[in-house]
Amino acid sequence: MGCTNRGGQTDQALFFQTKTIPIALTLNPQGDAFAILSVPGLALTTFNFSTGKRHRQYDESVAAISEMQQAAAGEAKLDSMEFGRRLAVERELERQALEGVKEGRIGTVGMGTPAWDESGKMVMYATLLGIKVVNTVTNKVVRMLGKDETIRFLNLALYQGLPIKKGFTTIVSQLGRSVQRSLQREADPGLWMLGHGDEREPAPGRQGRA
């Protein structure tokens, strides 16, 4: 069975050990990995679904990002006033998330929901610096989206174009392979985001802002 039946043999006890609370969980499309956001001290942790073992962990806490800001230079460094504003928003969101857990309002107040790409290897999640796209195989940040936006992004949903899957009878599946490949190349992925401090729902594709 899955990892939930072997709690003593998994790494999920790390939340107890670090005194952190999972507030969001997303399973990848293949069903072999999942990502969890936890607080206090925002972190994203990915796990192998079948073993429950931790695969990657990314520290996005205020302390960690403050250190990055101090060490950054040039365009990589945010304006000090803007960075201070973002820190204040981050602390308030974390406070609300913890209060929501204590009051049993899980799911109503949070700090976002991660999203996986179709390959199940790329995970994206929102931080106070923008939306990070991480390759969990190479363990590298491959892209940062929305860094210059004043919105604190939260929930994410990714659409990568026409689905082409075995076992499904669709118009696309009836087309020749060359046409399918052409459609996949032309598909313009869209990322839908909900954010704190703005009522818009931006959905940049390849031609959108980054």
N, C-alpha and C positions, 0 to 999 in steps of 0.2 A: 504494500500500500504506500501511500504518500508519506511525506515527511511528518505530517501531523500525528502519526501513530508512534513516532520514535523520538519523543521530546528530549529524552536524556542523551540521545546520540546525535542531535543536531546542534547547530550554533545559535539557535534562536534564544538561548538563555543569555546571550550577550546583552540583550535589552535589560534583563534583570540585573546583570553584573554592572552595567554602566548607568543604571537607574534612569533609563530613557524609555519613552513610550511610543510605540508605533502608531502613526496617525493616518497613514495611507498605504495601500498595497495595490500593485498592478502586476498581473501575470503577462508574460510575453506571449506572442501568437502561437509559438510552438508548444507552450505549456511545460517547458523544461526549466524555466527560471522565473523568478519574481523579484520585484523591487519594492523596498519599504522605505518610507520617509519616517523619521523619528525625531522627537524633541524630548527635553530641552537640548539646545545645541544642535541645530538642524543637521541631519546626516542622511545620506541615501546609501542603503545597503542592498546588494543583490545576493540572492541565494540560488543554489541549485535545488530545483523542486523535488527531485527524487530522493536526494540525500539530506536536504535541509541544511547543508553546509554553506557557510558564507563564501561568496566568490570575490566581491569587491566592496569597498566601503569608501565613501567620499565625505569628508568633513566640510560642511558648509556653514558652520557656526559663526556667530558674530566675531568671536575671538580669532578664528582661523582666517576669515576674510579681512579682518582689520590688519593682521600681520601681512597679508598679501598686498593690501593697499599701501602700507608703509614701505614695503620693498619695491613696489612698482615705480616705473618712471615713464615719462613721456605720455603718449596716448593711452597707455595701459592703466594710467592712474586717473581716478575720478577726481573732479573738483571737490575740495574739502567740504564745502557747504552741502553739495549734493550727496556726498558720501555720508555726512552726518544725518541728513534727512532720511536716507535709506536705512541707516542703522536704527533710527527711531521707529520707523515703520516695521522693521523686522522684529524688534523687541516687542512691539505691541501685538503683532500677529502671533508671535510665539506665546505671549501671555494669554491671548484669547484662546489659542489652541489648547493650552494646558487647562484653562478654566473649563473649556468645553468638555474635555475628558473627565474632569472631576465631577462635573454636573451631569454626565451621561449624555452629552450632546455630540457624540462622536459622529462625524460626517457632516455636521452643520457648520462647524468652524474649523478651518485647518490652514495649512501652509502650502497647499497644492497637491496635485496628483501627478506622478510621473507617467510617461508614455513610452512605449517601445516602438521601434520600426518593424517592418514586415520580416526582416531577417532574424529578429529576436536577439540581435547582438548589440544594437545601438539603443541606449536609453537616454531620454531627455527629461530634464526636470528644471523647475524654476528656482532661482536663488535671488538674492538682493542685487546681484550684478547682472542678471539677465537669465536667459534659458541656456543651460549647458547641454550639449549633445556629446555623449561619451561613448566611445567604442569599448565595450566591456571585455573584448578579446585582447586588444592591444593596451588597454588601460590608459587611453589617451583622450583628452578633450579634443574633438575634431571640429567643433564649431561653437561659437557663442552668439546667440540671437538676442536682439533687443537690448543690448547693453546701454544704448543711448536713450532708451525710452524712460520716462519718469514713472511708468506703471510698475508695480510689483506684481509680476505675473504669478498665477496660482495654478489652476487646473489646465491640463493640456490634453488635446485630442489630435491625433495625426491621421491624415488621409493621404495615401500614396498613389492614388489612381485606380484604374480599372482592375478588379480582382481577377486573377487567372489561377484557378486552383483545380487540381485533379478531383474528379468525382462530382463536379458541379456542371450542369448543363446551362450555359449562358450563351448569348449571342457571340461574345468574345471567344468562348471556347470552341465555337464552330468555325472560326476563322483559321486561315493558314498560319503556320508558325512565323513566317516572315512578317505577316500583318500584325500578329500578336507582339512580336519584338518591336515593331515600329510604334505601336500604341504605347508600349511600356516606356520607350525612349521619349515619346512626346508627352507622357503624363506629367503634370505639374503638381507635385505634392503640396498639400496645404496643412498648416498647423494652426488649429483653433485654440485660443487662449482666453481664459477669464482672469481678470486681474483686480487688484486692490487699488482703488483710486481712479478708476476709469470705467465707463459703462460700455465702451466699444468692445467688439470681439474681433480683433485683427486676425487675419488668416494669410500670412505671407507665404507665397510659393517660391519658386525659383526666382521670380521677378520681384518678389516682395522685399521689404526692408530687412536687414540683418544687422 
